[in-house]
Amino acid sequence: GNGLMGNEGAAALFRALAAPALSSLKYLSLAGGGLGPAPMSELCVAVRRGRGQQWHTVDFSHNAAGSGDSSGVLEALGHEQGSSSATPRGFVGLFACLGAGGCPSLVELRLADTEFGDADAAALAKAFPALPRLAGLDLRLNRLGPAGLGALSAGLGQLPRLANLGLAHNRGGDAGVGGLSAALLSGGGRRLCYLDVGFNGASLGAIQRLAAVLAGGACP
């Protein structure tokens, strides 16, 4: 084979994570494992059983597990009353489990190059209040558009320890970078030490406005 774990291998591993013997696991990395969205439902089972309580770092970088260009933002924001209660697929479902308190000790979340899109961003932003220790969020090389970057930016104030935020090589444009500037100006991201928004298709003016916000003490 190609040496990659793939969906079947990941699903088997995630089922094993649900066992009590692995409740002390702190670092979960399947970077570059050839995963798609499907196995995340098995990981959600483990999280719902309390196996993610001690997780410090989760790394799914370089796997096509995100929603990509999907516009399933309504799914990410929750099902309408009376609709199916099945866990949404991919990152959207995983983030719903995080939002329910599944990983309160999480410090690093690495999702670079994962097809992470706007639907994923909306779901992750909803989970921010349940991630009080999150210090590092890597979302580089993805498909974040203005709506997704806006959702994340609006929630920055709910991440009191966030110090490192990687957003480079996305599709935020002027609207997305402008929303980030507004969020920082209003007090979000006060602990940021590292911020990368390069290659987002933003104009020089938008970058200059962001620079002015930072120079004004938004992230002391």
C-alpha positions as CSV (number, residue, x, y, z in Angstrom):
1,G,0.0,0.0,0.0
2,N,1.0,3.6,0.2
3,G,1.8,3.5,3.9
4,L,-1.1,5.7,4.9
5,M,-3.5,4.8,7.7
6,G,-6.6,5.7,5.6
7,N,-10.2,5.9,6.7
8,E,-10.5,2.2,7.8
9,G,-7.3,2.3,9.9
10,A,-8.3,5.6,11.5
11,A,-11.8,4.3,12.3
12,A,-10.3,1.2,14.0
13,L,-7.9,3.4,16.0
14,F,-10.7,5.8,17.1
15,R,-12.8,2.8,18.2
16,A,-9.8,1.7,20.3
17,L,-9.6,5.2,21.9
18,A,-13.0,4.6,23.4
19,A,-11.5,2.0,25.7
20,P,-10.9,3.0,29.3
21,A,-7.3,1.9,29.1
22,L,-6.5,4.9,26.9
23,S,-8.2,7.5,29.1
24,S,-4.8,9.1,30.0
25,L,-3.8,9.8,26.4
26,K,-2.6,13.4,25.9
27,Y,-1.3,13.7,22.4
28,L,-3.3,12.5,19.4
29,S,-1.6,12.9,16.0
30,L,-2.7,11.4,12.6
31,A,-1.0,14.1,10.5
32,G,-0.7,13.0,6.9
33,G,-2.6,9.8,7.5
34,G,-4.8,9.8,4.5
35,L,-8.0,10.5,6.4
36,G,-11.3,11.8,5.0
37,P,-14.3,13.0,7.0
38,A,-15.8,9.6,7.7
39,P,-13.8,8.3,10.6
40,M,-14.5,11.4,12.8
41,S,-17.8,9.9,13.9
42,E,-15.9,7.1,15.6
43,L,-13.7,9.7,17.3
44,C,-16.8,11.4,18.5
45,V,-17.9,8.2,20.3
46,A,-14.6,8.2,22.3
47,V,-15.0,11.9,23.1
48,R,-18.6,11.4,24.3
49,R,-17.3,8.6,26.6
50,G,-14.9,11.0,28.2
51,R,-11.7,9.8,26.6
52,G,-10.7,13.3,25.5
53,Q,-10.6,14.9,28.9
54,Q,-6.8,14.8,29.1
55,W,-6.0,15.6,25.5
56,H,-3.4,18.3,25.3
57,T,-2.7,18.3,21.5
58,V,-4.8,17.1,18.5
59,D,-3.1,17.1,15.1
60,F,-5.0,16.2,11.9
61,S,-2.8,18.3,9.6
62,H,-2.5,17.2,5.9
63,N,-5.7,15.1,5.8
64,A,-8.7,15.9,3.6
65,A,-11.2,15.7,6.5
66,G,-12.8,19.1,6.3
67,S,-15.9,20.4,4.5
68,G,-13.9,22.1,1.8
69,D,-16.0,24.4,-0.3
70,S,-19.3,23.0,1.2
71,S,-21.8,25.6,2.2
72,G,-23.2,23.4,5.0
73,V,-23.1,26.2,7.5
74,L,-26.6,25.5,8.7
75,E,-25.5,22.0,9.6
76,A,-22.6,23.4,11.5
77,L,-24.8,25.7,13.4
78,G,-27.1,22.9,14.6
79,H,-30.1,21.0,13.4
80,E,-33.5,22.6,13.4
81,Q,-35.8,21.3,16.1
82,G,-37.4,18.1,15.0
83,S,-34.7,17.2,12.6
84,S,-32.4,14.2,12.7
85,S,-30.2,14.0,15.8
86,A,-27.4,12.1,14.1
87,T,-23.9,13.5,14.6
88,P,-22.9,15.6,11.6
89,R,-19.9,14.1,9.6
90,G,-16.3,15.2,9.6
91,F,-15.0,18.1,11.7
92,V,-18.4,19.6,12.1
93,G,-19.5,16.6,14.2
94,L,-16.2,16.5,16.1
95,F,-16.5,20.2,17.0
96,A,-20.0,19.6,18.3
97,C,-18.5,17.1,20.7
98,L,-15.8,19.6,21.7
99,G,-18.4,22.2,22.4
100,A,-20.2,19.8,24.7
101,G,-17.1,19.7,26.9
102,G,-15.3,16.7,25.4
103,C,-11.8,18.2,25.5
104,P,-11.5,20.8,28.2
105,S,-7.7,20.5,28.5
106,L,-7.0,21.0,24.8
107,V,-4.0,23.4,24.3
108,E,-3.0,22.8,20.7
109,L,-5.4,22.1,17.7
110,R,-3.5,21.6,14.4
111,L,-5.7,21.4,11.3
112,A,-3.4,22.8,8.6
113,D,-4.1,21.6,5.0
114,T,-7.3,19.7,5.9
115,E,-9.8,21.2,3.5
116,F,-11.1,23.1,6.5
117,G,-13.9,25.4,5.2
118,D,-16.5,27.8,6.4
119,A,-18.9,25.1,7.7
120,D,-16.1,23.8,9.9
121,A,-15.2,27.3,11.1
122,A,-18.8,28.0,12.1
123,A,-18.8,24.7,14.1
124,L,-15.4,25.3,15.7
125,A,-16.4,28.9,16.7
126,K,-19.4,27.5,18.6
127,A,-17.1,25.2,20.6
128,F,-14.7,28.0,21.7
129,P,-16.4,28.5,25.1
130,A,-15.6,24.9,26.0
131,L,-11.9,25.3,25.1
132,P,-10.6,27.6,27.8
133,R,-7.0,26.4,27.6
134,L,-6.6,26.6,23.9
135,A,-3.3,28.4,23.1
136,G,-2.5,27.3,19.6
137,L,-4.8,27.0,16.5
138,D,-3.2,26.2,13.1
139,L,-5.6,26.6,10.2
140,R,-3.1,27.4,7.4
141,L,-3.4,26.1,3.9
142,N,-7.2,25.7,3.9
143,R,-10.4,27.0,2.3
144,L,-11.6,29.6,4.8
145,G,-13.6,32.3,3.2
146,P,-14.9,35.6,4.6
147,A,-17.8,33.9,6.4
148,G,-15.6,31.3,8.1
149,L,-12.9,33.7,9.0
150,G,-15.5,36.1,10.3
151,A,-17.1,33.4,12.5
152,L,-13.7,32.5,14.0
153,S,-12.8,36.2,14.5
154,A,-16.0,36.9,16.3
155,G,-15.3,34.2,18.8
156,L,-11.7,35.1,19.7
157,G,-12.8,36.7,22.9
158,Q,-13.9,33.3,24.1
159,L,-10.3,32.0,23.9
160,P,-8.6,33.7,26.8
161,R,-5.2,31.9,26.3
162,L,-4.9,31.9,22.6
163,A,-1.3,32.9,21.7
164,N,-0.7,31.4,18.3
165,L,-3.1,31.7,15.3
166,G,-2.2,30.5,11.9
167,L,-4.5,31.6,9.1
168,A,-2.2,31.9,6.1
169,H,-3.1,30.6,2.7
170,N,-6.8,30.8,2.9
171,R,-9.5,32.9,1.1
172,G,-10.5,35.5,3.7
173,G,-10.1,38.5,1.4
174,D,-10.7,42.0,2.6
175,A,-13.9,41.1,4.3
176,G,-12.3,38.3,6.4
177,V,-9.2,40.3,7.3
178,G,-11.4,43.3,8.1
179,G,-13.5,41.2,10.5
180,L,-10.3,40.0,12.2
181,S,-9.2,43.6,12.6
182,A,-12.5,44.5,14.1
183,A,-12.4,41.6,16.5
184,L,-8.9,42.4,17.7
185,L,-9.9,46.1,18.1
186,S,-12.8,45.0,20.4
187,G,-10.6,43.0,22.7
188,G,-10.4,39.5,21.1
189,G,-7.0,37.9,21.0
190,R,-5.4,39.8,23.8
191,R,-2.8,37.1,24.4
192,L,-1.8,36.6,20.7
193,C,2.0,36.4,20.2
194,Y,1.9,34.9,16.7
195,L,-0.6,35.8,14.0
196,D,-0.1,34.8,10.3
197,V,-2.7,36.0,7.8
198,G,-0.5,36.0,4.7
199,F,-1.8,34.9,1.3
200,N,-5.5,35.5,2.0
201,G,-6.2,37.6,-1.1
202,A,-6.5,40.7,1.0
203,S,-5.6,44.1,-0.4
204,L,-2.8,46.3,0.9
205,G,-5.3,48.6,2.5
206,A,-6.8,45.7,4.6
207,I,-3.4,44.6,5.7
208,Q,-2.4,48.1,6.6
209,R,-5.6,48.5,8.7
210,L,-4.8,45.3,10.5
211,A,-1.3,46.4,11.1
212,A,-2.6,49.7,12.6
213,V,-4.8,47.8,15.0
214,L,-1.9,45.7,16.2
215,A,0.4,48.7,16.5
216,G,-2.3,50.4,18.5
217,G,-1.9,47.8,21.3
218,A,-4.7,45.3,20.4
219,C,-2.3,42.4,21.3
220,P,0.0,43.8,24.0
